[in-house]
Amino acid sequence: MHASLIVAKAVLALLTLPGVHQAEGLLQAEANSPNVTSLTEYYTAVESDGSFKIHRGDEATAIIHTDAQTVLVMHTHPDCYLPQPSPQDIAEAARTGIPDIVVSRYAEYVVMPDGSVTEVR
């Protein structure tokens, strides 16, 4: 099977995990909120049972705590940054082995642990 097809199937599987759609909607609402400052980030870790908790911080304080039950992390990019995943986002997905969804005002990307990045919105 072609590598890009394998990644596409893995991304689709991530987007259908329990809790992901709800967390994604909440993060998207926060990313589009008029009350968000240029440095505000929202982030969460989605657990295998679909549970998650949204946290608020900025680039300096946005630490996403993960454990053995974490299947996906998600975070917003403030408007002052590019919507694409940063080199740090890609490195962190590779380091932890946990995929990351980056949500910005106008785009959404999935970063896989192998370093591949797929725009999904």
Residue pairs with C-beta under 8 A, 6 or more apart in sequence:
7 112
7 114
7 116
7 118
8 118
10 99
10 112
11 110
11 112
11 118
11 120
14 20
14 71
14 72
14 99
14 101
14 110
15 21
15 24
15 110
15 120
17 46
17 50
17 71
17 72
18 49
18 50
19 46
19 47
19 49
19 50
19 51
19 52
20 46
20 50
20 72
20 74
20 101
22 52
23 44
23 46
23 52
23 54
23 74
24 74
24 101
24 103
24 108
26 42
26 54
27 42
27 43
27 44
27 54
27 74
27 75
27 76
27 103
28 103
28 108
30 36
30 40
30 42
30 54
30 56
30 76
31 42
31 76
31 77
31 103
31 104
31 105
32 105
36 78
36 79
37 78
38 78
38 79
38 80
39 58
39 59
39 78
39 80
40 56
40 57
40 58
40 76
40 78
41 56
41 57
41 58
41 59
41 62
41 75
41 76
41 77
41 78
42 54
42 55
42 56
42 75
42 76
43 54
43 55
43 57
43 62
43 64
43 73
43 74
43 75
43 76
44 52
44 53
44 54
44 55
44 64
44 73
44 74
44 75
45 52
45 64
45 65
45 66
45 67
45 70
45 72
45 73
45 74
45 98
46 52
46 70
46 71
46 72
46 73
46 74
47 67
47 69
47 70
47 71
48 69
48 70
48 71
49 69
55 62
55 64
57 63
58 78
59 78
62 75
64 73
64 75
66 73
66 96
66 98
70 98
71 98
71 99
72 98
72 99
72 100
72 101
73 96
73 98
73 99
73 100
73 101
74 100
74 101
74 102
74 103
75 89
75 100
75 101
75 102
75 103
76 102
76 103
76 104
77 83
77 86
77 102
77 103
77 104
79 104
79 105
81 104
83 102
83 104
83 105
83 106
83 107
83 109
84 102
84 107
84 109
84 117
85 100
85 102
85 109
85 111
85 117
89 100
89 102
89 111
90 111
90 115
90 117
92 100
93 99
93 100
93 111
93 112
93 113
93 115
94 113
94 114
94 115
96 113
97 113
98 113
99 110
99 111
99 112
99 113
100 110
100 111
101 108
101 109
101 110
101 111
101 120
102 108
102 109
102 110
102 111
107 119
107 121
108 119
108 120
108 121
109 117
109 118
109 119
109 120
110 117
110 118
110 120
111 117
112 118
